[in-house]
């Protein structure tokens, strides 16, 4: 999106890509944005599925990077070599494109929520207190009827029930089940 914003800025300011400093601006801003996005954890799945959080996590690194780049250009007295109007256009277009892209990605990910989010199974001896994100809560004493922890049929049945889950949480208050 930053590259598309830079191309749009050069096209709007100069009418062509050859006259602007698009490549130099991208070389200054793109690595800084990627590093800031990494620091801000902008690409966590939890953030990508929420449109508002996703948009804010995309814009903050961009604004910080542009601010630091402009400060560095002013400090090194090279700001006169670059078109401020082109840099401003690039920032605005990149921000708008990032916002639009992040909102579209968030709505797309929410449509495929079951494919994106991990499925969690909880094995417990107290099903009254399940985890909030748990898809399935299995009461070990009632639903699975463990005859012995060493019984191969029990372990095979347990593995068949848990094979499609991404995470399995073991929550046992009974010390005998916990050590089994």
C-alpha positions in Angstrom: 0.0 0.0 0.0 2.9 2.3 0.6 4.2 1.6 -2.9 0.8 2.4 -4.4 0.6 5.6 -2.3 4.0 6.6 -3.6 3.1 5.9 -7.2 -0.1 7.9 -6.8 1.8 10.8 -5.2 4.4 11.0 -8.0 1.6 10.7 -10.6 -0.4 13.5 -9.0 2.6 15.8 -8.3 4.6 15.4 -11.4 2.3 13.6 -13.9 4.9 10.8 -14.3 7.1 8.6 -12.2 10.5 9.8 -13.7 10.5 13.3 -12.2 9.8 12.6 -8.6 11.8 11.1 -5.8 9.4 8.2 -5.4 12.1 5.6 -5.1 14.2 7.6 -2.6 11.1 8.3 -0.5 10.2 4.6 -0.5 13.7 3.6 0.5 13.5 6.0 3.4 10.0 5.1 4.6 9.3 1.5 3.8 12.0 -0.2 6.0 11.1 2.1 8.9 7.4 1.4 8.5 8.0 -2.4 8.4 10.2 -2.2 11.5 7.6 0.0 13.3 4.8 -2.3 12.3 6.8 -5.2 13.7 7.3 -3.4 17.0 3.7 -2.4 17.2 2.6 -6.0 16.4 0.4 -4.7 13.6 0.0 -8.1 12.0 -1.3 -10.2 14.9 -4.4 -12.2 14.0 -6.4 -10.8 16.8 -5.7 -7.2 15.5 -6.3 -8.1 11.9 -9.9 -9.4 12.5 -11.0 -6.2 14.2 -11.4 -3.4 11.7 -10.9 -0.5 14.1 -7.9 -2.1 15.9 -6.4 -3.1 12.5 -6.7 0.4 11.1 -5.1 2.0 14.2 -2.3 -0.6 14.2 -1.6 0.2 10.6 -1.7 4.0 10.8 0.4 4.5 14.0 3.6 3.0 12.5 3.1 5.0 9.3 2.8 8.3 11.2 5.7 7.6 13.5 7.9 6.6 10.5 7.0 9.7 8.5 7.6 11.9 11.5 11.0 10.4 12.2 12.0 10.5 8.5 10.9 14.2 8.2 12.8 15.0 11.4 15.9 13.3 10.1 15.7 15.0 6.7 15.4 18.4 8.5 18.3 17.6 10.8 20.6 16.6 8.0 19.4 19.5 5.9 18.4 17.4 2.9 14.7 18.3 3.0 15.2 20.8 0.1 16.2 18.0 -2.2 12.8 16.2 -1.8 9.4 17.4 -2.7 7.5 18.1 0.4 4.3 18.0 -1.5 5.1 14.6 -2.9 5.9 13.3 0.5 2.7 14.7 1.9 0.7 13.2 -0.9 2.4 9.9 -0.4 1.6 9.9 3.3 -2.0 10.7 2.7 -2.5 8.2 -0.1 -0.6 5.5 1.8 -2.7 6.1 5.0 -6.0 6.0 3.0 -5.0 2.8 1.1 -3.8 1.2 4.3 -7.0 2.0 6.0 -9.1 0.7 3.2 -7.0 -2.5 2.9 -7.1 -3.2 6.6 -10.8 -2.8 6.8 -11.3 -5.1 3.8 -9.0 -7.7 5.3 -10.7 -7.5 8.6 -14.1 -8.1 7.0 -12.7 -10.9 4.9 -11.2 -12.6 7.9 -14.4 -12.3 9.9 -16.2 -14.1 7.1 -13.8 -17.0 7.4 -13.7 -16.9 11.2 -13.8 -20.6 11.7 -10.9 -21.2 9.4 -8.7 -18.4 10.8 -9.2 -18.7 14.6 -7.7 -21.7 16.4 -10.1 -24.3 17.7 -9.6 -25.1 21.4 -10.7 -28.1 23.4 -10.7 -28.2 27.1 -10.3 -31.4 29.0 -11.5 -30.9 32.6 -13.0 -32.5 35.6 -15.0 -29.3 36.4 -17.0 -28.2 33.3 -18.6 -25.4 35.3 -15.7 -23.1 34.5 -14.7 -23.4 30.9 -12.4 -21.1 29.0 -13.9 -18.2 27.2 -12.6 -19.1 23.7 -13.1 -22.9 24.1 -15.0 -24.5 21.3 -15.5 -27.8 23.2 -15.4 -28.6 26.8 -15.1 -32.4 27.6 -15.9 -33.6 31.1 -13.3 -36.4 31.5 -15.2 -38.2 34.2 -18.6 -38.2 32.6 -18.1 -37.9 28.8 -14.9 -39.9 28.3 -15.2 -42.5 31.1 -11.5 -43.2 31.7 -11.1 -46.8 32.8 -7.3 -46.4 33.1 -4.7 -43.9 31.8 -2.9 -46.9 30.3 -5.9 -48.3 28.4 -5.1 -48.1 24.6 -8.8 -48.0 23.7 -9.3 -45.0 25.9 -6.3 -43.2 24.5 -7.3 -44.0 20.9 -10.8 -42.7 21.5 -9.4 -39.6 23.1 -7.1 -38.9 20.2 -10.0 -39.4 17.7 -12.0 -36.8 19.5 -9.2 -34.3 19.7 -7.6 -34.7 16.3 -9.3 -31.7 14.7 -8.4 -29.2 17.4 -5.5 -26.8 17.2 -5.0 -26.5 21.0 -5.9 -28.8 23.9 -6.0 -27.4 27.4 -5.8 -29.7 30.3 -7.5 -28.4 33.4 -7.8 -30.9 36.2 -8.4 -30.1 39.9 -8.3 -33.8 40.8 -4.7 -34.7 41.4 -5.2 -38.3 40.3 -6.4 -37.2 36.8 -3.7 -34.5 36.6 -0.9 -37.0 37.0 -2.4 -39.7 34.8 
